């Protein structure tokens, strides 16, 4: 399951945490939220970020 969690700290700072995304798709998914929340101070990536994205072919190529 893909999840984007928004955490608001008592200091007023906010933090986004993404789970279930592979590779850079987490950045694409959270881009609009990051822009709405304001200036990004840090960017920490998880092990999921370094996983390869799995691409499923839409059709099988047939060789003659």
N, C-alpha and C positions, 0 to 999 in steps of 0.2 A: 504494500500500500504506500502511495506517495503522500507525504504530509509536509506542510509548511506551517511551522509554529511561530507565532509572534509573541515574544515575551517582553512585557513592559516592566522595567525595574522601578523601584521606589524613588530613584533619582530622576526619573523621567526619561531615561535612556531606553531604547528599544533594541531588541535582538531578534533576528530571524534564524530559525534552525530548520533545515530541510532533512528529510529522511526518505529513503526509498528511491532516490534518484541515482542514476549512474552517470559518471562523467560530468560534463559541463551542463547537462540538462537542468540541474538544480539552479544554475544561474539564470537560465532562460525563464524558468518557472517563477522565480522570485524577483525578477527585474522590476516589474511594476510596483510591487510592494516596497522594494528598496527605495524606489524613486519617491513614493508617497510618504515614506517615513523620514526622508531627509538625507543628510550627508552620511556616507559610509565612513566609519573610522577604521575598522579592521575587517579582514576577510580571512577566516580560518576554514580550511577544507578538511573533510573527513576522508577516511579510507574509501568510502563509496565514490568520492570524486575521482579517485585514481583507477577505478574499475572501468573496464572497457564497456562501451555501449554495445549491446547485442542488436544486430540488424537482421531482421527476418526478411528473406527474399519474398517478393510478392508473387513470383512465379519461378518455376524451375526452367533453366535453359536446357534445351535438348540438343545434343550433338548428333550430327548425321554421319 
